[in-house]
Amino acid sequence: METSNTEFIKQVVQRGDGISFVVREAVAAELQEGKLATVHIRGQKLFLDVSIAYLRDQHLSPPAHAFLEMLLKIAEDEKPYQGLRTIMARMLEKWK
């Protein structure tokens, strides 16, 4: 299943009906309360896919332009070898 609703994701995981990759800050309270737990994945470099959108003809402020240039530089230097979908598929195959 794929959704961007973090609250729904947390509910599904708390019921025991799934696992998920989420930003730690989004589940900080649940981790502290013991409602959710983390699992460390060793030997894998994970990448978070991010999309940036702006109007093509819109003038960007100097800070926005600098931020965009920084992201483009990072994207050039860091080519992900595999995304979360690949890692999840491998993990699920091991659990079968």
C-alpha positions in Angstrom: 0.0 0.0 0.0 1.2 3.5 -0.7 -0.1 6.6 1.1 1.2 10.0 2.2 -1.1 10.2 5.2 1.3 9.7 8.2 -1.5 9.3 10.7 -3.0 6.5 8.7 0.4 4.8 8.3 1.0 5.0 12.1 -2.4 3.4 12.7 -1.8 0.6 10.3 1.6 -0.2 11.8 0.3 0.0 15.4 -2.4 -2.5 14.5 0.3 -4.9 13.3 -0.8 -4.8 9.7 2.3 -3.4 8.2 5.7 -1.8 8.4 6.8 1.6 7.0 9.6 4.0 6.4 8.8 7.4 7.9 10.7 10.4 9.1 11.7 9.8 12.7 10.3 13.1 13.8 6.8 12.1 12.5 6.7 9.2 15.0 8.8 10.7 17.9 5.8 10.6 20.3 4.8 7.1 19.5 8.4 5.9 19.8 8.7 7.6 23.3 5.4 6.0 24.4 6.5 2.6 23.2 3.6 2.4 20.6 6.1 2.0 17.7 9.6 0.7 17.4 12.4 1.2 15.0 14.3 -1.5 13.1 17.9 -0.7 12.0 18.8 -1.8 8.5 22.5 -2.5 8.3 24.5 -2.5 5.1 22.1 -0.4 3.2 22.3 3.2 2.2 18.8 4.6 2.1 17.6 7.6 0.1 14.5 9.6 0.5 12.9 10.6 -2.8 12.1 14.3 -2.8 10.4 16.3 -5.4 10.8 20.1 -5.8 8.2 22.1 -7.7 8.2 25.7 -8.7 6.7 27.7 -11.5 9.0 27.6 -14.6 8.7 31.4 -15.3 8.7 32.5 -11.7 11.7 34.4 -10.5 13.3 32.6 -7.6 14.7 34.7 -4.7 18.4 34.4 -4.1 18.0 32.0 -1.1 15.5 29.8 -3.1 17.8 29.7 -6.1 20.8 28.8 -3.8 18.7 26.0 -2.3 17.7 24.6 -5.7 21.3 24.7 -6.8 22.4 22.9 -3.7 19.8 20.2 -4.3 20.9 19.8 -7.9 24.5 19.4 -6.8 23.6 16.8 -4.2 21.6 14.9 -6.8 24.6 14.9 -9.2 26.9 13.6 -6.5 24.6 11.0 -4.9 23.2 8.6 -7.3 21.1 6.1 -5.3 22.0 2.5 -6.0 18.6 1.3 -5.0 15.5 2.9 -3.6 13.3 1.9 -0.7 11.0 -0.1 -3.0 14.0 -2.4 -3.9 15.0 -2.8 -0.3 11.4 -3.5 0.9 11.0 -6.2 -1.8 14.2 -7.9 -0.7 13.1 -7.7 3.0 9.7 -9.1 2.2 11.2 -11.9 0.2 13.3 -13.0 3.2 10.1 -13.1 5.4 8.2 -15.4 3.0 
